[in-house]
């Protein structure tokens, strides 16, 4: 079981600590995505140097290659990838829907063809939980179905109800032990009554934490925030809350204001590989010719190597030359930016000034909507 301590609240925003067998996590927190047992372009030590406390791995990808059984034989995911800190694993449900070639979903689970080689696989709630156990994941996610947006309400309802039955089977299959836990996933699309029904079903089952799934799939920030507004107040106050697959810095600040504790997204790493940097003065496309002769750092307040050791001109050159170092440095910077953002959010909550922090954040980023 996991231990979550709620330290302080400011309106709906929360500051807490989540204790696991592999260390404590200070919340709100952002998890870099290490889908295939690696945060792309970075060594684990470099990820840790940014202040990252936990990373995310994925059941779907790791079950296909190199297989959960192989990772288990080799000592578990922490040892395999040299990451001694906590790990959360996604259940694989989203990837089955988004990546697999041919799939069939029924009450038992999902049958699908691998996007790698077309081989046939069967994933059920029980098998997903077994894989996550073999990986030695600190936070296991219940197996669920993520519906695309938009979808008809009747289809979302049918899917949500099946996901709740899968959640019960996931919880029953989970092997409880100290420092490990399982999160249920709230589904229901953008329909408040379905979200409420999902929360009720999950809390009756009882989980160590609760994730909000099925968002950041194309509904837009306003609708996402509206869905959080009607969902998070229904969740237990003494359990961590995780918004899956989110997101942009403005998404994070606005979601913390709505009571979310944990986040993950590929955005900082994917953007780093495509020359887009997040800075305290907004986003920067380092490929832009304006940076060709610019000797200034990417972000003067950032402590990462890209900012302390190299100029914008050099980073621009690396991307124009197709050098892999450019992607590595910008990825490192983006993860550092996200971890600095979370650190600043936590500090503002500790001193009761989160609302001022959020207002200043959106004042500085005038192109962003103020979602508070």
C-alpha positions in Angstrom: 0.0 0.0 0.0 1.0 3.6 -0.6 1.0 6.3 2.0 -0.2 9.8 0.9 0.1 12.7 3.2 -1.8 15.9 2.4 0.4 18.7 3.8 -1.4 21.8 2.8 -4.3 23.1 0.6 -4.9 26.5 -1.0 -8.5 26.4 -2.2 -8.5 23.3 -4.4 -4.8 23.2 -5.0 -2.9 20.6 -2.9 0.6 20.0 -1.6 1.4 16.5 -0.5 3.9 13.6 -0.1 3.4 10.2 -1.6 5.6 7.5 -0.1 6.7 4.4 -2.0 9.1 1.5 -1.6 11.5 3.3 -3.9 11.3 6.8 -2.3 9.1 9.7 -1.6 7.4 11.8 -4.2 6.6 15.5 -3.4 3.4 16.6 -5.1 2.3 18.2 -7.3 4.8 16.3 -9.5 5.5 15.8 -13.2 6.6 12.4 -14.4 8.9 12.3 -17.5 7.8 9.5 -19.9 10.1 6.6 -20.2 7.7 4.5 -22.3 10.3 1.8 -23.4 12.4 1.9 -20.2 14.2 5.0 -21.3 13.4 8.7 -21.3 14.3 9.4 -25.0 17.7 11.1 -25.4 18.6 11.1 -21.7 20.5 8.9 -19.3 18.7 8.2 -16.0 21.2 10.1 -14.0 20.5 13.2 -16.2 16.8 12.8 -15.7 17.3 12.6 -11.9 19.6 15.7 -12.0 16.6 17.8 -13.1 14.7 17.0 -9.9 12.5 14.3 -11.4 11.2 12.0 -8.6 9.3 9.4 -10.6 9.1 8.3 -14.2 6.5 6.5 -16.3 6.9 3.2 -18.1 4.3 1.4 -20.3 2.8 -2.1 -20.2 2.0 -2.3 -23.9 5.4 -1.4 -25.2 7.4 -3.4 -22.6 5.2 -6.5 -23.0 6.0 -6.5 -26.7 9.7 -5.8 -26.3 11.7 -7.0 -24.4 8.8 -8.6 -22.6 7.9 -8.3 -18.9 9.1 -11.8 -18.2 12.6 -10.9 -19.4 12.7 -7.7 -17.4 11.6 -9.7 -14.3 14.4 -12.2 -14.8 16.9 -9.4 -15.2 15.9 -7.9 -11.8 12.9 -5.7 -12.6 12.5 -2.4 -14.3 14.4 -0.3 -11.7 17.5 -2.3 -12.1 17.1 -2.9 -15.8 17.1 0.8 -16.7 19.2 2.0 -13.7 16.4 4.1 -12.2 16.3 3.5 -8.4 13.4 6.0 -7.8 9.7 5.3 -8.1 8.1 4.1 -11.3 4.5 4.3 -12.5 3.4 2.1 -15.3 0.4 2.8 -17.6 -1.8 -0.2 -18.0 -1.4 -0.4 -21.8 -5.1 0.3 -22.6 -4.5 3.6 -24.3 -1.8 2.2 -26.6 -3.9 -0.8 -27.5 -6.5 1.6 -28.8 -4.1 4.1 -30.4 -1.2 2.0 -31.8 -2.3 -1.6 -32.4 -3.2 -2.5 -36.0 -6.3 -4.7 -35.5 -8.1 -5.0 -32.2 -11.2 -6.7 -30.8 -12.6 -5.6 -27.5 -15.0 -7.6 -25.4 -15.8 -8.1 -21.8 -12.8 -10.4 -21.3 -10.3 -7.8 -22.6 -8.6 -6.8 -25.9 -7.1 -9.0 -28.7 -4.8 -7.0 -30.9 -1.9 -7.1 -33.4 1.4 -5.6 -32.5 2.3 -2.4 -34.3 5.9 -3.7 -34.4 5.5 -7.0 -36.3 1.8 -7.8 -36.5 1.9 -10.6 -33.9 -1.3 -11.4 -32.1 -1.7 -10.6 -28.3 -4.4 -10.8 -25.7 -4.5 -8.2 -22.9 -6.9 -8.5 -20.0 -7.1 -6.7 -16.7 -5.5 -9.7 -15.0 -2.7 -9.9 -17.6 -2.0 -6.1 -17.4 -1.7 -6.3 -13.6 0.6 -9.3 -13.9 2.9 -7.5 -16.3 3.1 -4.5 -14.1 3.9 -6.8 -11.1 6.7 -8.4 -13.2 8.1 -5.0 -14.0 8.1 -4.1 -10.3 6.1 -0.9 -10.8 5.5 1.1 -7.7 2.2 2.5 -9.0 0.1 0.1 -11.1 -2.7 1.4 -13.2 -6.0 -0.4 -13.6 -6.7 -1.6 -17.1 -9.3 0.6 -18.9 -10.5 1.7 -22.3 -9.9 5.2 -23.5 -12.6 6.5 -25.9 -11.7 8.9 -28.7 -13.1 12.4 -28.8 -15.7 13.1 -29.9 -17.8 10.0 -29.1 -21.5 9.5 -28.7 -22.6 9.5 -25.0 -24.2 6.0 -25.3 -20.8 4.7 -26.5 -18.9 6.5 -23.8 -21.3 5.1 -21.2 -20.9 1.6 -22.4 -17.1 1.9 -22.4 -17.0 3.5 -19.0 -19.2 0.8 -17.4 -16.9 -1.9 -18.9 -13.8 -0.1 -17.6 -15.4 0.0 -14.1 -15.8 -3.8 -14.3 -12.3 -4.1 -15.5 -11.2 -1.9 -12.6 -12.7 -4.4 -10.1 -10.9 -7.2 -11.8 -7.7 -5.2 -11.8 -7.9 -4.5 -8.1 -8.7 -8.2 -7.4 -5.6 -9.2 -9.4 -3.3 -6.7 -7.7 -0.9 -8.2 -5.1 -0.8 -5.7 -2.2 2.5 -5.0 -0.6 4.1 -2.2 1.4 5.3 0.7 -0.8 3.3 -0.4 -3.8 -0.2 0.6 -4.9 -2.8 0.6 -7.6 -4.7 3.6 -9.1 -8.2 3.4 -10.5 -9.0 5.5 -13.6 -12.0 7.7 -13.9 -13.6 7.6 -17.3 -16.8 9.1 -18.8 -15.6 11.5 -21.5 -16.8 15.1 -21.1 -20.2 14.0 -19.5 -20.4 15.1 -15.9 -23.0 12.4 -14.9 -20.8 9.7 -16.4 -17.8 11.0 -14.6 -19.7 11.0 -11.3 -20.9 7.4 -11.9 -17.3 6.4 -12.6 -16.0 8.0 -9.4 -18.7 6.3 -7.4 -17.8 2.9 -8.8 -14.1 3.3 -8.2 -14.4 4.7 -4.7 -16.6 1.7 -3.8 -13.9 -0.6 -5.0 -11.2 1.4 -3.2 -7.8 2.3 -4.7 -4.6 3.8 -3.5 -5.0 6.8 -5.8 -7.3 7.9 -8.6 -6.4 9.0 -12.1 -8.5 11.1 -14.5 -8.3 9.4 -17.9 -9.9 10.1 -21.2 -8.8 13.8 -21.4 -6.2 15.5 -23.5 -7.5 13.6 -26.5 -8.7 16.5 -28.5 -11.4 18.1 -26.4 -9.5 21.3 -25.8 -8.3 23.0 -22.6 -11.6 24.7 -21.7 -13.6 21.4 -21.9 -10.8 19.6 -20.1 -10.8 22.1 -17.2 -14.6 22.0 -17.1 -14.5 18.2 -16.8 -12.0 18.5 -13.9 -14.2 21.0 -12.2 -17.0 18.5 -11.9 -14.7 15.4 -11.3 -12.0 16.3 -8.7 -14.4 17.5 -6.0 -15.9 14.0 -6.0 -12.6 12.2 -5.4 -11.3 11.3 -1.9 -9.3 14.1 -0.3 -6.8 11.7 1.2 -5.7 10.0 -2.0 -3.4 11.3 -4.8 -5.0 12.4 -8.0 -3.3 11.9 -11.4 -4.3 13.6 -14.7 -3.1 11.3 -17.4 -1.2 12.5 -20.5 -1.2 16.2 -19.6 0.4 18.4 -20.7 1.4 21.9 -21.6 2.6 24.2 -18.8 -0.6 26.1 -18.8 -2.6 22.8 -18.5 -0.5 21.9 -15.5 -1.0 25.2 -13.6 -4.7 25.2 -14.3 -5.1 21.6 -13.3 -3.2 22.0 -10.0 -5.7 24.8 -9.3 -8.4 22.2 -9.7 -6.9 19.7 -7.3 -4.6 17.5 -9.4 -1.4 16.1 -7.9 0.4 14.2 -10.6 1.1 14.7 -14.3 2.8 13.0 -17.3 3.2 13.9 -20.9 5.6 13.3 -23.8 5.5 16.9 -24.7 8.8 18.1 -23.1 10.8 15.2 -24.6 9.0 15.2 -28.0 9.3 19.0 -28.3 13.0 18.7 -27.4 13.6 16.4 -30.3 11.8 18.8 -32.7 13.7 22.0 -31.7 10.9 23.5 -29.5 12.0 24.7 -26.0 9.9 25.8 -23.1 11.3 28.8 -21.3 10.2 31.2 -18.6 9.5 33.7 -21.4 7.4 31.4 -23.5 8.3 28.8 -26.2 11.3 29.1 -28.5 11.8 27.4 -31.9 15.6 27.2 -31.9 15.6 26.5 -35.6 14.5 30.0 -36.3 17.1 32.1 -38.1 16.8 34.8 -35.4 19.0 32.6 -33.2 21.8 32.1 -35.7 24.2 34.7 -34.1 22.6 34.8 -30.7 25.2 34.2 -27.9 22.7 34.5 -25.1 21.5 31.4 -23.2 18.2 29.8 -24.0 16.8 30.6 -20.5 19.0 32.7 -18.2 17.3 31.3 -15.1 17.7 27.7 -16.0 20.5 25.5 -14.6 20.6 22.8 -17.3 23.7 22.2 -19.5 21.9 23.6 -22.6 21.5 27.0 -20.8 24.7 27.1 -18.7 27.2 25.9 -21.2 25.9 26.6 -24.7 24.5 29.6 -26.6 21.3 29.8 -28.7 23.5 30.1 -31.7 25.2 26.7 -31.0 21.8 25.0 -30.3 20.5 26.5 -33.5 23.6 25.1 -35.4 23.1 21.6 -33.9 19.5 21.3 -35.2 20.3 22.8 -38.6 23.2 20.3 -38.9 21.0 17.4 -37.8 23.3 16.6 -34.9 21.8 14.4 -32.2 23.3 16.5 -29.4 20.8 19.2 -30.2 17.9 16.9 -29.4 19.6 15.7 -26.3 20.3 19.1 -24.9 16.9 20.5 -25.6 15.2 17.5 -24.1 17.3 17.9 -21.0 16.3 21.6 -20.9 12.6 20.9 -21.3 12.5 18.3 -18.5 14.5 20.8 -16.3 11.9 23.5 -17.1 9.0 21.2 -16.2 10.7 20.1 -12.9 11.5 23.8 -12.1 7.8 24.6 -12.7 6.6 21.9 -10.4 9.2 23.0 -7.7 7.9 26.6 -7.9 4.3 25.4 -7.7 5.1 23.4 -4.6 7.0 26.3 -3.0 4.0 28.6 -3.7 1.6 26.2 -2.1 3.8 25.8 1.0 3.7 29.6 1.6 0.1 30.0 0.6 0.7 32.0 -2.5 -0.2 29.6 -5.3 -3.0 31.9 -6.6 -0.5 34.8 -6.9 2.0 32.4 -8.6 -0.6 31.2 -11.1 -1.7 34.8 -11.9 1.9 35.9 -12.5 2.4 32.8 -14.7 -0.5 33.8 -17.0 0.4 37.5 -16.9 3.9 36.6 -18.2 2.5 34.3 -20.8 -0.1 36.7 -22.2 -0.9 34.5 -25.2 -2.4 31.9 -22.8 -5.9 31.9 -21.5 -6.3 32.4 -17.8 -8.1 29.2 -16.7 -8.4 30.0 -12.9 
